[in-house]
Amino acid sequence: MKKLLITGFLLAATTICAIANERLYIEAFDIDAGETKTVSMLLENEETYTAFQTDLYLPDGITLDLDYDEYIIDPTSRLSNDFVIVSNMIDDNVIRILVYSMNVSTFSGTSGAIVTLQLTADNNFKGTATVELKNTLLVKADGSEYSLPAETCTVNGSTSSEEVHNSGDVNHDESINITDVTTLIDRVLAGAKIDGCCEQCADVNGDNDINISDVTSLIDLVLAGG
């Protein structure tokens, strides 16, 4: 239903050429192999808008996390409570994101993060890659629609999978404590990869298998003070 509403709204709008000073973009960031990271999508705007649409192009080895089949895209304080965020994968590693207001409210402010994305690098991610935003449209309250040029940001794989191996920092919050133990237990019970769990960090005893022995090893590590 949400998709139908926004589709009709955008189809009714009239496309106008890009405005020079408006930008929707992501700043360059570093991410370790196996790490989950929150990344901001920023909007710089001189005009007032009530909706936007963009296509997020992710490189191989980087995924946008899911929570109960919904991509984890969260609003910032620039969006009031009546704003809706919907998303859908339209091609391999390409996710279309729509943000709009049920009451045709406008975005607060003229700069800064508009939404955040929860991204995860796989255990083999390293080197440099790019994230792109393409086919970006900004929509005003009167339905007029403005296209923006594509934006590209650099992603640096700052640590190889070997460097994070066996750290015990299962949830990648740079601390080894009880939260890593609970995440690891969830991983063992699931019997497969789960969101927010670094696979190589979860193999605490280094036997290339993730099971209850890793849980006991991690508990010993936490009790010893990390």
Contacts in CASP RR format, 6 or more apart in sequence:
PFRMAT RR
TARGET T0000
AUTHOR 0000-0000-0000
METHOD contacts of the structure
MODEL  1
MKKLLITGFLLAATTICAIANERLYIEAFDIDAGETKTVSMLLENEETYT
AFQTDLYLPDGITLDLDYDEYIIDPTSRLSNDFVIVSNMIDDNVIRILVY
SMNVSTFSGTSGAIVTLQLTADNNFKGTATVELKNTLLVKADGSEYSLPA
ETCTVNGSTSSEEVHNSGDVNHDESINITDVTTLIDRVLAGAKIDGCCEQ
CADVNGDNDINISDVTSLIDLVLAGG
2 84 0 8 1.000
2 86 0 8 1.000
3 86 0 8 1.000
3 88 0 8 1.000
3 98 0 8 1.000
5 100 0 8 1.000
5 102 0 8 1.000
6 51 0 8 1.000
6 53 0 8 1.000
6 84 0 8 1.000
6 86 0 8 1.000
6 98 0 8 1.000
6 100 0 8 1.000
9 51 0 8 1.000
9 100 0 8 1.000
9 139 0 8 1.000
9 143 0 8 1.000
10 51 0 8 1.000
10 53 0 8 1.000
10 98 0 8 1.000
10 137 0 8 1.000
10 139 0 8 1.000
10 145 0 8 1.000
12 143 0 8 1.000
13 137 0 8 1.000
13 139 0 8 1.000
13 143 0 8 1.000
13 144 0 8 1.000
13 145 0 8 1.000
14 143 0 8 1.000
14 144 0 8 1.000
14 145 0 8 1.000
15 137 0 8 1.000
15 145 0 8 1.000
15 146 0 8 1.000
15 147 0 8 1.000
16 144 0 8 1.000
16 145 0 8 1.000
16 146 0 8 1.000
16 147 0 8 1.000
17 146 0 8 1.000
17 147 0 8 1.000
18 146 0 8 1.000
18 147 0 8 1.000
18 148 0 8 1.000
18 149 0 8 1.000
19 46 0 8 1.000
19 47 0 8 1.000
19 138 0 8 1.000
19 146 0 8 1.000
19 148 0 8 1.000
21 44 0 8 1.000
21 46 0 8 1.000
22 43 0 8 1.000
22 44 0 8 1.000
22 45 0 8 1.000
22 46 0 8 1.000
22 47 0 8 1.000
22 138 0 8 1.000
22 146 0 8 1.000
22 148 0 8 1.000
23 42 0 8 1.000
23 43 0 8 1.000
23 44 0 8 1.000
23 148 0 8 1.000
23 151 0 8 1.000
24 41 0 8 1.000
24 42 0 8 1.000
24 43 0 8 1.000
24 52 0 8 1.000
24 54 0 8 1.000
24 114 0 8 1.000
24 133 0 8 1.000
24 136 0 8 1.000
24 138 0 8 1.000
24 148 0 8 1.000
24 151 0 8 1.000
25 41 0 8 1.000
25 42 0 8 1.000
25 44 0 8 1.000
25 133 0 8 1.000
25 151 0 8 1.000
25 153 0 8 1.000
26 39 0 8 1.000
26 40 0 8 1.000
26 41 0 8 1.000
26 42 0 8 1.000
26 117 0 8 1.000
26 131 0 8 1.000
26 133 0 8 1.000
26 151 0 8 1.000
26 153 0 8 1.000
27 40 0 8 1.000
27 42 0 8 1.000
27 153 0 8 1.000
28 153 0 8 1.000
28 154 0 8 1.000
28 155 0 8 1.000
28 156 0 8 1.000
29 37 0 8 1.000
29 39 0 8 1.000
29 153 0 8 1.000
29 155 0 8 1.000
29 156 0 8 1.000
30 155 0 8 1.000
30 156 0 8 1.000
30 157 0 8 1.000
30 158 0 8 1.000
31 37 0 8 1.000
31 62 0 8 1.000
31 119 0 8 1.000
31 121 0 8 1.000
31 125 0 8 1.000
31 155 0 8 1.000
31 156 0 8 1.000
31 157 0 8 1.000
31 158 0 8 1.000
32 121 0 8 1.000
32 157 0 8 1.000
32 158 0 8 1.000
32 159 0 8 1.000
32 163 0 8 1.000
32 164 0 8 1.000
32 172 0 8 1.000
33 121 0 8 1.000
33 122 0 8 1.000
33 123 0 8 1.000
33 124 0 8 1.000
33 125 0 8 1.000
33 126 0 8 1.000
33 157 0 8 1.000
33 159 0 8 1.000
33 160 0 8 1.000
33 161 0 8 1.000
33 163 0 8 1.000
33 164 0 8 1.000
33 200 0 8 1.000
34 120 0 8 1.000
34 121 0 8 1.000
34 122 0 8 1.000
34 123 0 8 1.000
34 125 0 8 1.000
34 161 0 8 1.000
34 164 0 8 1.000
34 172 0 8 1.000
34 198 0 8 1.000
34 199 0 8 1.000
34 200 0 8 1.000
34 201 0 8 1.000
35 120 0 8 1.000
35 121 0 8 1.000
35 164 0 8 1.000
35 172 0 8 1.000
35 198 0 8 1.000
36 65 0 8 1.000
36 118 0 8 1.000
36 119 0 8 1.000
36 120 0 8 1.000
36 171 0 8 1.000
36 172 0 8 1.000
36 195 0 8 1.000
36 196 0 8 1.000
36 198 0 8 1.000
37 118 0 8 1.000
37 119 0 8 1.000
37 120 0 8 1.000
37 121 0 8 1.000
38 116 0 8 1.000
38 117 0 8 1.000
38 118 0 8 1.000
38 119 0 8 1.000
39 116 0 8 1.000
39 117 0 8 1.000
39 118 0 8 1.000
39 119 0 8 1.000
40 76 0 8 1.000
40 112 0 8 1.000
40 113 0 8 1.000
40 115 0 8 1.000
40 116 0 8 1.000
40 117 0 8 1.000
41 54 0 8 1.000
41 113 0 8 1.000
41 114 0 8 1.000
41 115 0 8 1.000
41 116 0 8 1.000
41 117 0 8 1.000
41 133 0 8 1.000
42 111 0 8 1.000
42 112 0 8 1.000
42 113 0 8 1.000
42 114 0 8 1.000
43 52 0 8 1.000
43 78 0 8 1.000
43 107 0 8 1.000
43 111 0 8 1.000
43 112 0 8 1.000
43 113 0 8 1.000
43 114 0 8 1.000
44 110 0 8 1.000
44 111 0 8 1.000
44 112 0 8 1.000
45 107 0 8 1.000
45 109 0 8 1.000
45 110 0 8 1.000
45 111 0 8 1.000
45 138 0 8 1.000
46 110 0 8 1.000
47 138 0 8 1.000
47 140 0 8 1.000
47 146 0 8 1.000
48 106 0 8 1.000
48 107 0 8 1.000
48 140 0 8 1.000
48 141 0 8 1.000
49 106 0 8 1.000
49 107 0 8 1.000
49 138 0 8 1.000
49 139 0 8 1.000
49 140 0 8 1.000
50 100 0 8 1.000
50 101 0 8 1.000
50 104 0 8 1.000
50 105 0 8 1.000
50 106 0 8 1.000
50 107 0 8 1.000
50 139 0 8 1.000
50 140 0 8 1.000
50 141 0 8 1.000
51 98 0 8 1.000
51 99 0 8 1.000
51 100 0 8 1.000
51 101 0 8 1.000
51 138 0 8 1.000
51 139 0 8 1.000
52 98 0 8 1.000
52 99 0 8 1.000
52 100 0 8 1.000
52 114 0 8 1.000
52 136 0 8 1.000
52 137 0 8 1.000
52 138 0 8 1.000
52 139 0 8 1.000
53 96 0 8 1.000
53 97 0 8 1.000
53 98 0 8 1.000
53 99 0 8 1.000
53 135 0 8 1.000
53 136 0 8 1.000
53 137 0 8 1.000
53 139 0 8 1.000
54 96 0 8 1.000
54 97 0 8 1.000
54 133 0 8 1.000
54 134 0 8 1.000
54 135 0 8 1.000
54 136 0 8 1.000
54 137 0 8 1.000
55 90 0 8 1.000
55 94 0 8 1.000
55 95 0 8 1.000
55 96 0 8 1.000
55 97 0 8 1.000
55 133 0 8 1.000
55 134 0 8 1.000
55 135 0 8 1.000
55 136 0 8 1.000
56 64 0 8 1.000
56 94 0 8 1.000
56 95 0 8 1.000
56 96 0 8 1.000
56 97 0 8 1.000
56 117 0 8 1.000
56 131 0 8 1.000
56 132 0 8 1.000
56 133 0 8 1.000
57 93 0 8 1.000
57 94 0 8 1.000
57 131 0 8 1.000
57 132 0 8 1.000
57 133 0 8 1.000
57 134 0 8 1.000
58 64 0 8 1.000
58 93 0 8 1.000
58 94 0 8 1.000
58 95 0 8 1.000
58 119 0 8 1.000
58 131 0 8 1.000
59 93 0 8 1.000
59 129 0 8 1.000
59 130 0 8 1.000
59 131 0 8 1.000
59 155 0 8 1.000
60 93 0 8 1.000
60 129 0 8 1.000
61 121 0 8 1.000
61 122 0 8 1.000
61 124 0 8 1.000
61 125 0 8 1.000
61 129 0 8 1.000
62 119 0 8 1.000
62 120 0 8 1.000
62 121 0 8 1.000
62 122 0 8 1.000
62 125 0 8 1.000
62 129 0 8 1.000
62 131 0 8 1.000
62 155 0 8 1.000
63 119 0 8 1.000
63 120 0 8 1.000
63 122 0 8 1.000
64 71 0 8 1.000
64 72 0 8 1.000
64 73 0 8 1.000
64 95 0 8 1.000
64 117 0 8 1.000
64 118 0 8 1.000
64 119 0 8 1.000
65 71 0 8 1.000
65 72 0 8 1.000
65 118 0 8 1.000
65 119 0 8 1.000
65 120 0 8 1.000
65 195 0 8 1.000
65 196 0 8 1.000
66 72 0 8 1.000
66 195 0 8 1.000
67 195 0 8 1.000
70 87 0 8 1.000
71 87 0 8 1.000
71 95 0 8 1.000
71 97 0 8 1.000
72 117 0 8 1.000
72 118 0 8 1.000
73 85 0 8 1.000
73 87 0 8 1.000
73 97 0 8 1.000
73 115 0 8 1.000
73 116 0 8 1.000
73 117 0 8 1.000
73 118 0 8 1.000
74 85 0 8 1.000
74 115 0 8 1.000
74 116 0 8 1.000
74 118 0 8 1.000
75 83 0 8 1.000
75 85 0 8 1.000
75 99 0 8 1.000
75 114 0 8 1.000
75 115 0 8 1.000
76 112 0 8 1.000
76 113 0 8 1.000
76 114 0 8 1.000
76 115 0 8 1.000
76 116 0 8 1.000
77 108 0 8 1.000
78 107 0 8 1.000
78 108 0 8 1.000
78 109 0 8 1.000
78 112 0 8 1.000
78 113 0 8 1.000
78 114 0 8 1.000
79 99 0 8 1.000
79 107 0 8 1.000
79 108 0 8 1.000
79 114 0 8 1.000
79 115 0 8 1.000
80 101 0 8 1.000
80 105 0 8 1.000
80 108 0 8 1.000
82 101 0 8 1.000
82 102 0 8 1.000
82 103 0 8 1.000
82 105 0 8 1.000
83 99 0 8 1.000
83 100 0 8 1.000
83 101 0 8 1.000
83 102 0 8 1.000
83 105 0 8 1.000
84 98 0 8 1.000
84 99 0 8 1.000
84 100 0 8 1.000
84 101 0 8 1.000
84 102 0 8 1.000
85 97 0 8 1.000
85 98 0 8 1.000
85 99 0 8 1.000
85 115 0 8 1.000
86 97 0 8 1.000
86 98 0 8 1.000
87 95 0 8 1.000
87 96 0 8 1.000
87 97 0 8 1.000
87 98 0 8 1.000
88 95 0 8 1.000
88 96 0 8 1.000
89 95 0 8 1.000
89 96 0 8 1.000
90 96 0 8 1.000
97 115 0 8 1.000
99 114 0 8 1.000
99 115 0 8 1.000
100 139 0 8 1.000
104 141 0 8 1.000
106 141 0 8 1.000
107 114 0 8 1.000
120 195 0 8 1.000
120 196 0 8 1.000
121 157 0 8 1.000
123 161 0 8 1.000
123 198 0 8 1.000
123 199 0 8 1.000
123 200 0 8 1.000
124 161 0 8 1.000
125 157 0 8 1.000
125 161 0 8 1.000
126 157 0 8 1.000
126 159 0 8 1.000
126 160 0 8 1.000
126 161 0 8 1.000
127 156 0 8 1.000
127 157 0 8 1.000
128 154 0 8 1.000
128 155 0 8 1.000
128 156 0 8 1.000
128 157 0 8 1.000
129 154 0 8 1.000
129 155 0 8 1.000
129 157 0 8 1.000
130 152 0 8 1.000
130 153 0 8 1.000
130 154 0 8 1.000
130 155 0 8 1.000
131 152 0 8 1.000
131 153 0 8 1.000
131 155 0 8 1.000
132 150 0 8 1.000
132 151 0 8 1.000
132 152 0 8 1.000
132 153 0 8 1.000
133 150 0 8 1.000
133 151 0 8 1.000
133 152 0 8 1.000
134 150 0 8 1.000
135 147 0 8 1.000
135 150 0 8 1.000
136 147 0 8 1.000
136 148 0 8 1.000
136 149 0 8 1.000
136 150 0 8 1.000
136 151 0 8 1.000
137 145 0 8 1.000
137 146 0 8 1.000
137 147 0 8 1.000
137 148 0 8 1.000
138 145 0 8 1.000
138 146 0 8 1.000
138 148 0 8 1.000
139 145 0 8 1.000
139 146 0 8 1.000
140 146 0 8 1.000
161 200 0 8 1.000
164 198 0 8 1.000
164 200 0 8 1.000
164 201 0 8 1.000
165 200 0 8 1.000
165 201 0 8 1.000
165 203 0 8 1.000
165 206 0 8 1.000
166 200 0 8 1.000
166 201 0 8 1.000
166 203 0 8 1.000
166 204 0 8 1.000
166 205 0 8 1.000
166 206 0 8 1.000
167 176 0 8 1.000
167 198 0 8 1.000
167 201 0 8 1.000
168 176 0 8 1.000
168 180 0 8 1.000
168 201 0 8 1.000
168 202 0 8 1.000
168 204 0 8 1.000
168 218 0 8 1.000
168 221 0 8 1.000
169 175 0 8 1.000
169 176 0 8 1.000
169 180 0 8 1.000
169 198 0 8 1.000
169 201 0 8 1.000
170 180 0 8 1.000
170 181 0 8 1.000
170 183 0 8 1.000
170 184 0 8 1.000
170 187 0 8 1.000
170 197 0 8 1.000
170 198 0 8 1.000
170 201 0 8 1.000
170 202 0 8 1.000
170 218 0 8 1.000
171 179 0 8 1.000
171 180 0 8 1.000
171 183 0 8 1.000
171 196 0 8 1.000
171 197 0 8 1.000
171 198 0 8 1.000
172 196 0 8 1.000
172 198 0 8 1.000
172 201 0 8 1.000
173 179 0 8 1.000
176 218 0 8 1.000
176 221 0 8 1.000
176 222 0 8 1.000
176 225 0 8 1.000
176 226 0 8 1.000
177 222 0 8 1.000
178 222 0 8 1.000
180 218 0 8 1.000
180 222 0 8 1.000
181 215 0 8 1.000
181 218 0 8 1.000
181 219 0 8 1.000
181 222 0 8 1.000
183 194 0 8 1.000
183 196 0 8 1.000
183 197 0 8 1.000
183 202 0 8 1.000
184 197 0 8 1.000
184 202 0 8 1.000
184 204 0 8 1.000
184 210 0 8 1.000
184 214 0 8 1.000
184 215 0 8 1.000
184 218 0 8 1.000
185 215 0 8 1.000
186 194 0 8 1.000
186 197 0 8 1.000
187 193 0 8 1.000
187 194 0 8 1.000
187 197 0 8 1.000
187 202 0 8 1.000
187 210 0 8 1.000
188 210 0 8 1.000
188 211 0 8 1.000
188 212 0 8 1.000
188 214 0 8 1.000
188 215 0 8 1.000
191 210 0 8 1.000
193 199 0 8 1.000
199 210 0 8 1.000
202 210 0 8 1.000
202 214 0 8 1.000
203 209 0 8 1.000
203 210 0 8 1.000
203 214 0 8 1.000
204 214 0 8 1.000
204 217 0 8 1.000
204 218 0 8 1.000
204 221 0 8 1.000
205 213 0 8 1.000
205 214 0 8 1.000
205 217 0 8 1.000
207 213 0 8 1.000
END
